[in-house]
Amino acid sequence: MISSLRLYVLALFGLIPCAAAASPAPHVLWSEQLNEPIYAAPRVGGEQLYVTSTQGTGPNVFALNARSGKISWRYATSGAITVPPTIGSTQVFVASDIGDTHFMRALNARTGALVWQYTRNKPPECMCSHDAHMGDGLLFAQTDGHSLYAFAPVGAMPSRRLWQFKGDGARLTAPVTAAGLVLFGSANHDLYALDARTGAVRWIAQTGYGFVAAPVVSGGLVIVGNRGGTVHAYDVATGKPAWSLATNGAINDPVTVDQGRVYVASEDRNLYALALRTGHPLWQHALADYATSAPLSYDGAVILADRAGDLLSVNGATGKTIWLAPLGGTPFSPPMLSRNDIVLKIGDHAVAAYAASTGALIWHYITKAVVTDPVVTPAGVALATSNGRVLGLQ
């Protein structure tokens, strides 16, 4: 019997049909060819799947029915799009640029009609390098100049942009919103809490090391790890320190909070569980290699993938191994839950699903084209490819 890893390698070099390499294959619900290169992951809003293409001419924003794959509408920005769209309650937001002119557009989620457009060219600051964030009824967009913009998506506004935060030029983490605040870290060692509506600084905490991971808010605390390897917790309203715990490696991904526990993947090749209220260490689990993303918590278990090519499930209360599944390649996307399966991208060309309870391989999809990160839809899983195909799988 040929191993799944050997099938994977042979398929990449075109030595066997992809259908053989994909066994056990997923059920393909639908397949739509857009004929434009797609590298950014799709996004889901209700029953719709939204896709952006790097194509700079012609339609490059698409809405498809997530269950049938039928195209609902197309929109052309006349500029390249390199990040996924951001989904609001009634609008879809896309950032694009043409030379030194940069755009943020809001499209009607149902029809694709342009609702509003913000243009930036003096000085040029592209909003197309980072995913935007929707929270507290506002849209927050990072720029390649390390600024943060806040936009009002709805209402009669003389200017859609409400405010701009300009730090000291250091790279910012992705923002989160809670309790009327927008919170984010910076490579200059600071954790910021700004008034979401005005951009006024409410508090700043400095840890001595830069932040790459986005903060997480839970139980009245904002929790974040830094490049120095320490997990910090602050009162979200005041910024007062609540607790901290040092690991022996950098923390590059957000923590995961569930059932009163904080799960932390450190570059010291360990997974930690801490008490949410106190930061007290509960257990520590050694990994074969660095974790590739934040842990996923599901049904009392903690699931993560590492660079050794393992998908691992451990008991959330004890840290004991439940199961370990070899992936046959390096995980390239965070594990995500689709019904009772764990789905993730493996290498540039494959996506696979594993049973969350046992780690058994459910299906394996492989193609010569580069695939995007998969996303969970109401019907199953969707992904797109570099040759312009969008698929719904189950």
KOLVO-448640 format. One record per residue (C-alpha): x, y, z; residue in one letter. Coordinates in steps of 0.02 Angstrom, whole numbers, padded with zeros to 5 digits, always signed. Layout:
XYZA ...
***
This chain:
+00000+00000+00000M +00067+00172-00045I +00076+00292+00104S -00022+00454+00101S +00142+00552+00107L +00208+00460-00046R +00044+00491-00137L +00058+00674-00092Y +00236+00689-00160V +00197+00592-00318L +00044+00699-00353A +00142+00860-00335L +00261+00802-00472F +00118+00744-00582G +00167+00560-00575L -00005+00497-00523I -00179+00569-00545P -00232+00690-00408C -00391+00587-00380A -00286+00439-00324A -00182+00548-00209A -00337+00623-00133A -00408+00455-00075S -00509+00455+00036P -00578+00599-00065A -00703+00728-00001P -00874+00745-00078H -00866+00894-00197V -01027+00990-00170L -00990+01112-00310W -00847+01187-00410S -00844+01359-00492E -00707+01422-00608Q -00678+01610-00591L -00527+01611-00709N -00430+01730-00597E -00288+01692-00475P -00347+01675-00294I -00225+01669-00148Y -00324+01749-00006A -00441+01637+00093A -00627+01659+00060P -00739+01729+00195R -00914+01675+00247V -01062+01787+00288G -01224+01695+00318G -01261+01590+00163E -01137+01686+00056Q -00954+01650+00017L -00849+01802-00028Y -00690+01784-00131V -00559+01910-00186T -00435+01890-00328S -00265+01969-00359T -00323+02012-00535Q -00304+02200-00559G -00424+02217-00706T -00601+02153-00724G -00705+02082-00581P -00601+02035-00430N -00730+02025-00290V -00858+01884-00299F -01005+01826-00195A -01058+01645-00213L -01196+01545-00132N -01105+01437-00003A -01219+01287-00034R -01228+01287-00224S -01076+01387-00281G -01187+01494-00393K -01114+01668-00418I -01225+01802-00342S -01127+01954-00399W -00959+02019-00460R -00871+02183-00427Y -00714+02262-00504A -00603+02373-00396T -00481+02417-00537S -00339+02376-00419G -00253+02225-00345A -00326+02141-00190I -00208+02035-00085T -00304+02002+00077V -00475+01924+00113P -00629+02034+00124P -00700+02085+00293T -00881+02041+00326I -01001+02159+00415G -01186+02138+00451S -01243+02215+00285T -01080+02262+00199Q -00922+02179+00132V -00761+02280+00146F -00616+02265+00023V -00450+02357+00018A -00356+02381-00146S -00227+02495-00222D -00174+02571-00388I +00003+02638-00377G +00008+02763-00233D -00181+02777-00221T -00262+02663-00093H -00444+02621-00068F -00562+02549+00061M -00730+02506-00014R -00893+02450+00065A -01003+02342-00046L -01182+02292-00016N -01167+02112+00044A -01325+02058-00048R -01305+02148-00214T -01121+02197-00229G -01167+02380-00258A -01040+02510-00198L -01101+02589-00036V -00952+02702+00001W -00770+02724-00041Q -00624+02798+00055Y -00470+02853-00043T -00296+02883+00029R -00148+02952-00068N -00065+03090+00035K +00037+03017+00113P +00010+02847+00033P -00034+02716+00163E -00095+02552+00094C -00234+02464+00189M -00214+02309+00081C -00079+02216+00178S -00180+02165+00333H -00350+02092+00367D -00470+02226+00427A -00570+02198+00587H -00755+02227+00618M -00804+02262+00798G -00915+02373+00905D -01005+02429+00746G -00844+02500+00673L -00717+02446+00543L -00533+02449+00594F -00399+02441+00459A -00211+02432+00481Q -00096+02514+00356T +00076+02470+00293D +00134+02630+00380G +00087+02547+00547H -00063+02658+00577S -00237+02605+00629L -00390+02684+00548Y -00567+02677+00616A -00713+02689+00493F -00900+02712+00524A -00981+02587+00405P -01159+02656+00416V -01245+02824+00439G -01229+02994+00356A -01046+03038+00383M -00948+03183+00306P -00795+03072+00314S -00800+02884+00338R -00637+02884+00431R -00669+02932+00612L -00490+02935+00673W -00311+02879+00644Q -00190+02808+00772F -00009+02837+00727K +00115+02758+00848G +00302+02771+00837D +00311+02675+00672G +00318+02502+00749A +00216+02359+00676R +00046+02331+00759L -00042+02168+00798T -00217+02133+00739A -00342+02232+00845P -00486+02165+00950V -00633+02258+01024T -00713+02244+01197A -00801+02357+01322A -00799+02505+01202G -00611+02488+01175L -00501+02434+01031V -00347+02342+01095L -00186+02295+01005F -00003+02269+01036G +00148+02345+00954S +00325+02292+00911A +00382+02440+01018N +00334+02339+01176H +00170+02428+01210D -00007+02361+01230L -00135+02495+01186Y -00316+02521+01235A -00403+02659+01136L -00580+02723+01144D -00658+02637+00995A -00764+02787+00946R -00637+02927+00966T -00465+02846+00960G -00419+02927+01127A -00291+02827+01226V -00372+02749+01380R -00217+02657+01442W -00048+02590+01387I +00047+02443+01461A +00230+02412+01422Q +00311+02242+01446T +00488+02266+01382G +00463+02151+01232Y +00369+02175+01069G +00202+02096+01027F +00162+01989+00875V +00011+01896+00941A -00156+01984+00950A -00232+02006+01123P -00381+01903+01181V -00517+01969+01298V -00607+01854+01419S -00679+01870+01594G -00641+02056+01606G -00458+02026+01564L -00354+02060+01410V -00226+01920+01389I -00077+01924+01271V +00094+01845+01252G +00249+01939+01194N +00410+01901+01101R +00500+01883+01266G +00395+01730+01306G +00285+01802+01444T +00096+01794+01451V +00019+01951+01527H -00158+01982+01589A -00228+02156+01622Y -00394+02223+01680D -00477+02270+01517V -00556+02430+01585A -00406+02501+01678T -00250+02415+01611G -00202+02365+01788K -00091+02208+01786P -00183+02052+01846A -00049+01918+01824W +00094+01860+01713S +00185+01697+01678L +00352+01673+01590A +00389+01533+01467T +00557+01498+01386N +00511+01547+01209G +00427+01683+01109A +00238+01683+01097I +00188+01722+00918N +00005+01669+00917D -00147+01722+01018P -00192+01624+01173V -00352+01520+01178T -00473+01535+01324V -00602+01403+01368D -00683+01335+01527Q -00584+01449+01641G -00416+01400+01566R -00292+01493+01455V -00199+01387+01329Y -00032+01455+01268V +00083+01387+01131A +00262+01445+01161S +00415+01435+01050E +00497+01334+01189D +00397+01191+01108R +00273+01176+01249N +00086+01197+01265L +00035+01276+01431Y -00130+01281+01524A -00154+01423+01649L -00297+01471+01764A -00390+01617+01688L -00416+01714+01849R -00242+01693+01925T -00122+01637+01789G -00076+01487+01897H +00004+01350+01788P -00108+01196+01777L -00007+01085+01661W +00126+01086+01525Q +00134+00973+01373H +00295+00951+01271A +00276+00961+01081L +00383+00880+00947A +00413+01051+00868D +00347+01229+00867Y +00158+01249+00858A +00103+01328+00694T -00048+01424+00760S -00153+01459+00913A -00230+01306+00995P -00409+01256+00954L -00520+01209+01101S -00664+01088+01068Y -00770+00973+01177D -00647+00971+01322G -00494+00945+01211A -00357+01060+01147V -00303+01031+00967I -00151+01103+00880L -00028+01064+00741A +00161+01078+00747D +00302+01098+00620R +00350+00916+00640A +00191+00878+00542G +00084+00814+00685D -00096+00855+00728L -00117+00831+00914L -00265+00823+01034S -00238+00835+01221V -00358+00834+01368N -00397+01014+01415G -00404+00976+01601A -00250+00865+01617T -00139+00894+01464G -00134+00706+01428K -00127+00652+01245T -00294+00595+01173I -00231+00560+00997W -00093+00608+00875L -00113+00606+00686A +00036+00623+00567P -00007+00745+00428L +00123+00693+00302G +00175+00875+00279G +00190+01044+00364T +00026+01123+00422P +00000+01290+00334F -00163+01346+00414S -00238+01342+00588P -00345+01189+00628P -00529+01234+00618M -00687+01142+00665L -00810+01088+00531S -00952+00996+00615R -00858+00856+00706N -00702+00863+00596D -00539+00959+00608I -00492+01036+00441V -00326+01116+00393L -00211+01153+00247K -00055+01044+00229I +00085+01118+00126G +00036+01226-00023D -00072+01099-00114H -00176+00996+00007A -00320+01011+00130V -00372+00869+00245A -00506+00830+00374A -00481+00724+00530Y -00609+00661+00655A -00602+00775+00807A -00635+00631+00927S -00508+00505+00860T -00389+00592+00739G -00439+00471+00600A -00416+00539+00423L -00588+00577+00350I -00539+00648+00181W -00389+00720+00089H -00400+00842-00056Y -00245+00878-00160I -00215+00980-00317T -00068+01044-00419K -00129+01223-00393A -00091+01318-00233V -00242+01311-00117V -00301+01446+00003T -00335+01415+00186D -00502+01324+00200P -00653+01405+00280V -00805+01328+00362V -00972+01360+00276T -01153+01313+00319P -01134+01165+00199A -00959+01105+00242G -00790+01176+00189V -00740+01295+00050A -00572+01341-00025L -00503+01424-00180A -00351+01392-00289T -00218+01491-00379S -00292+01442-00547N -00457+01525-00505G -00565+01381-00447R -00678+01391-00293V -00742+01229-00218L -00866+01173-00088G -00815+01010-00002L -00894+00896+00126Q 
***
